[in-house]
Amino acid sequence: MMKNKLLERETHEAALLPEYGRKRLLTYADSFMQLAKSFYGMESGPVQEDDSKTSRENYLWQKRLMEDRGLLADHLCEMSRIMAGIAQESYHMKPAGERTRYHIARELKKRGIRLYRMLSMTNENGKLEVALSVRAKLPEPGEEEYTVADIAGLLSVNLGVRLNPAADSVSCLSGELTTIIFEEETRYHILTGVARVAKEGERISGDNYTFTQMEQGRFAAVLADGMGSGELASRASELVVELFEQFLISGFSPNGAAQMINGALLSSTQETDVSTLDACCVNLYTGGCSLMKAGASTTYVKRDSRIEKLEAAGLPLGVFGKLEALEMRCELMHGEYLIMLSDGVSDCFMRPGAEALFEDMLAGLEVREPGDMANAILRQAIYRSEGRIADDMTVLVLGLWENGG
């Protein structure tokens, strides 16, 4: 009876706390939206320009002020959208069954781990998540440590679903009370490969990239090419990569993240703070890919010997106040590859007929490892440029594989 009351209390708390937080988030979202509307409403009528130096300076200042207000309003709208989206996320929480919970608690206790709370959740994608609140007794010298991965295996056996620790989970337990999230295993996993070289005469490449495993089965690859080469270009592209990754993890949409970064680069006093953005977000449950391009080179999809091109015309980040980045979608399946290039590589194939030869080369590649494929592409680019490296070159390759395949 006591255990049943405890389970009922956990269910009540699981329902009450999200509802309380939901209302607060919606209130915050509405406040940000109203503030954004006030900035939109501040735009004044056209400023009359005359030939005097003072009036010309006033005209440019007021024009820049209106652009900055518009950017700030756009950013506030994006923050409002994120808060409202989080508030509307649907999670169905329930305590685990009494027998299952008892068995898991008993197995954990054998290893010096006390289970305080266990909740299972079905998220808005229909996938299982399990939250455990535990406290571990630190192992004695010579004792084998029971890791979070070991707990995932225990849960998988008892719940009949393959579970893995969430992307940001700790790997080992401590003596502190810790809550760990376990997620249903994805259908696919990503293997990556990189090949890169700096421009001749430069010590540092102006290209930067990152691969990021995120929660709920998402994987992101981001490539940025700074204006020019060397340290200044590297600093701009590194800023873009780091901010875009952080915004994605925080819940921003790819377009919202790009708009925020564009505003940050525009407000910089450095004229060289301009960078392309090439981003790909993969859903590892479905294989669906969402691509975002701002001044970036063509992306290629290799499906055995068939090659598809994903290209978009546009300007890099940090050029104009209103960013017109293009979003595209594609689907990947087991054994297929997505290839991202910086301008230094794609420019090697700009001569008449060279791009067709490049696609034929991609189609004929028989290597399976993404790293080997990236190196083969880079070697071909250097060969086509007659051995000269006139710009920073970076090749990213993502290969999609079914788990267990």
N, C-alpha and C positions, 0 to 999 in steps of 0.2 A: 504493500500500500504506500509506504514511504517513497519507494522508488518511482511509483506511478505519479505521485504528487510532484516529485522533482522534475520528471519529464514534462508534466503539464506546465510547470513554472518556466522551464526552458523554452517551450513552445510559445508561451505568452510573451516572454521577453524578446524572442526572435521576431515576433510580429509587431510588438509595440515599438521597439527601438528604431527599426527601419522606417516606420510610419512617422515617428517624431522627426527623424532626420530628413525625410522626404518633404515634409511641410516647410522646414527651415530652408532647404535647398531651393524649393520653388519660390519662397519669399525673396531669397537672395537673387535668384535668376530674374525675377520681375523687377527688382531694384536696379540691377545692371541694365536691363532693357530700357527702363524709363530714363536712366542716365544717358544711355546711348542716343535715345530720341532727342534728348535736350541738346546734345552736341550737334546732331543733324540739323536741328532747328536754328542753330546759331549762325548758319551760313547766311552771309549778307548778300545784297545785290551786287552787280558788277561794279568794280571800282573804275572811275574815270581816270584815264592815263593822259598826262600832258608831257610836255617836253622838258620840264624842269627836273633837275637831278633829284631834289627832295621828293617830288611827287612820284617819280619813277621808283625810288627806293621804298616809298610807302606802298605803292602798288604791288611790288614784289613781296614785301613783308606780309601784306594782307592776303595775298594769294597763297603764300606758304602757310600762313596761319589757318586758312580754310582747309588746305590739304591735310594739315596735321590734325585738325578737328575731325575730319572725315575718317582718317586712319584710327584715331582713338575710338570713335564711335563704332567702327567695324570690329575693333578688338573687344570692346565691351559686349557687343552682340554675340561674338563667339564665346565669351565666358558665360554669358547668359544661356546660350544653347547647350554648353557642356553641363552646366548645373541642372538645367531642366531635364537633359538626357539621363543623367545619373539618378535623378529623382524618379524617373519613370522606368528605370530598369526593373525587370521582373525576376525575382528570386523566390522560389517556393521552398521554404525551410521546414524541416521537421527533424525531431530527434531520431536517432537510429533506434531500431527495434531493441527491446530489452535484452533478449538473448544474444543478439549480435554485439551489442554494447558490452555486455558482461564478459563475453568471450574475448573481445579485443582488449578490454581493461585488464583481464586476467593475464593475457599473454604479455602485455606491456609491463605489468607489475613484476613478472618474472625477470625482466631486464632492468628493473630499478626505475621504471617510468610510471608516474601516477597520472591517470586520465581524469581530468576535471570536467570536461564537456566535449560532446561529440554531436555535431549537427551535419546532416546531409542536405544539399541544396541542388535544385535543378535550375540552371540559369536560363536566360532568355533564348539561348541557342539550343536548349533542350539537352545540354550536357551535364553530367553529374559533377558536383564539387562537394568535398567533405572538409569540414573544419574541425580540427582537434585542438583543444587547449590542454597542454601537458606540462609537467614539471619532471625533470630527470635528476636522478642521483648521479653525481659525477663518478665515472668509473675509477676503481682502485688501480694502482700501478700494475700493469700486466693484464688487466681485464680488457676484453674486446668491447669497443664502443658500439652501441646500437644507433645507427644513423637514421636520418629522415627518410632516406631511400629504402632502408629496411622496413620502416613503418609503412611506406607506400606499398611494399610487397605484402605485408600483413593485411592491410585494408583490401587490397585487390583480391586476395584469396577469400576473405570473409564476405565481401560484398558482391563478388562475381563480376567485377568490372575492373579493367586495367586502369590504375590510377598512378599519376606521377606528381611530385611536388610542384607547386606553382613556380613560375620563373624566378621570382624574387625571394624564394624560401631560403632559410638557413639550411646548411648541410648537416650540422650536428646540433644536438640539444645542449642546453646549459641548465644550471640549477634554478634559473628564473622561470616563472610561468610564461609559457610561449604558446601562441596560437599559430598553427600551420594550416595552410590551404593545400588540398590535393585536388588535382583536376583529372577528368577523364582523358585517357591517352588519345592523342590525335591519330587520324588515319595516316598522315604523311609526316615525314621529317625532311629537313633541308640539309644538304651538303653544300659547302661553299668553296670557292677558289678565287685567289687574287693574284694578279701579276701587275707590276708597276715599275716605272722607271722615271727618274727626274729629268728635266730638260738638260741638255748639254751645258756644262758650265755652272749648273746650280747644285747646291748641296741638299736642298730641301724641295720636295715636290709641292706644287700648289694645289694638288688634288688631295682630298681626304674622303674617307668612307667609314661606314660602320655596319655591322650586322647585329641585330637585336632580337632576342627571343622574348616575347611578351606574354602576358596572361591571356587566358581563353584561346589558346592555340593560334596566336598571331606571331608572324615573323616579319621583320622589316630589314630591307637593305637600302642604304642611303649613300649616294655618291655626289660630291660637290666639287666643282672646278673653279678655283678663285681666279680673278682677273689677273692676267700676266703670269708670272712664275716666281719662284723663290719664297722667301719668308713672308712677305706681305700677302701674297696670294694664298699661302698656306693658312695664315691667320684668319682670313675671311672665310675660306671654305671650312676650316675647323669649327668656327663659330656656327656656321649654318648646320653642319652635321650634328654637333652637340645639342644645339637648341631644338632641331627638328626631332631628334631622338627623344629628348626630354618631354617635348610637347605631346608626342604620340603616346608615351607611357602615361602621361597625365590625363589622357582622354581627349585631346584635341583631334579633330578631323585633319587629314593631310592638308586640305585646302586652308583650314583655319590656322594650322601651324605655319604654313608657308606665308600667309598674310601677316602673321605676327612677326616673323623673321624679316620679311620685306620691310616692314615699318622700322624695325630696329636698325637695319642697314641704311635706310634712308636718313635716319636721324644721326648717323655717324658723321663725324667731321672729316673722315678719311675718304677721299674720292675713289680709292682703290677697293673699298668695301663693297664689292660686287661679286656675285658668285652664281653659277648655275646650280640647279637642284634637280637631281634625278632620284626618285624614291619609288620603291616597290614594297607593298604590304601583302603578304600571303596568308590566306586562311588555311591552316594545316589540317582542318577537318574536311574541307571541300576541295582545296586546290585552287580556289578563286584568287586572282591577283588584282590589286588596285594600284595603278601607276600614276604618279604625279611628276610632271615635267615643267621646268621653268628654264628655258634656254639650253636644255640638255640635248645630247646626241641621241640618235636612234637606238632603241632597244630591240634586240633580236630574240625570238623564241625558236629553239631548235627542237623539232619533233622528228626524231630519227633523221631522215635525209630531207625533211621539209622545213623550210625557213620562213618565218613570219616576221614582218617589220612593224614596230610600234614607234611612230615618229610624230613630232609636234613642233610647229613653228612657234616661237615666242621669245621674250626677252628674259635675261637672268634676274635674280633678286637684287634689289637695291638700285634699280634704274628709275621706275615710275612708282607713284603712290598707289595706284590701283593695279595690283598684280593680276595678270591674265594667264595663270598657270593652267595647263590642260590636264584633265584627269581621264584615264582610259582604263579599261578592264580587259582581262583575258583569263583563260582557264588553263591550268597546267595539270598533267596527269603523270602517272608513274614513269620515271625514266626520261622525262623531258627537262629542258634547260632554259633558263632565262639569262641573257647576256647583256650586261650594261657596260658602256664605254664612255670614257672622257673624250673631249674634243681632240686631244693629241693623237688618239688612236683613229677616230673616225675621219680626221682630216687626211690621213694617209691613203684613204680610198676615195678621194674626191675627184680624181682624174676620170675622164670619160671611159666607161667600161670597167673601171676598177672596182666599183661597188658590186657589180654582178659577179666579178671574180671572187670577191670577198664572200659573198653569199654561197657561191659554189664551194669555196674552201670550208665554210662552216658546215654545209650539208655533207661534205665528205669526211669530216672529222670522225674517227672511230674511237677515240679515247673516251673513257667513261668518267674518270675522275675529274671533278670541276677544276682542281688545281692544274692538272695537265692540260685541260682545254684552255684555261686562261693563259698559260704560258705559250701554247701553240699560237693563239691569236696575237699575242704581243710580238712574238718572233716574226709573224707574217707582216704585221704593221711596220716593224723596223726594216724588214726586207723591202717592202714597197716604198719606203722613204729613202732607199739606197743607203741604209745604215746610219742616216742622220736622225737625231732625236731633237726636233725643232720645238717640241712642246712637251709638257708633262704627259705621260701616258699611264692610264689605269684601266684594267679590265677586271670586272667582277662577274663571276659565273655562279648561278644558283641551280642546283640539281634537286629535283623533287623525287622522293622515294617513299613507297608505301612501307609502313612499319612491318617488319617481318618479311619484306620483299627483297 
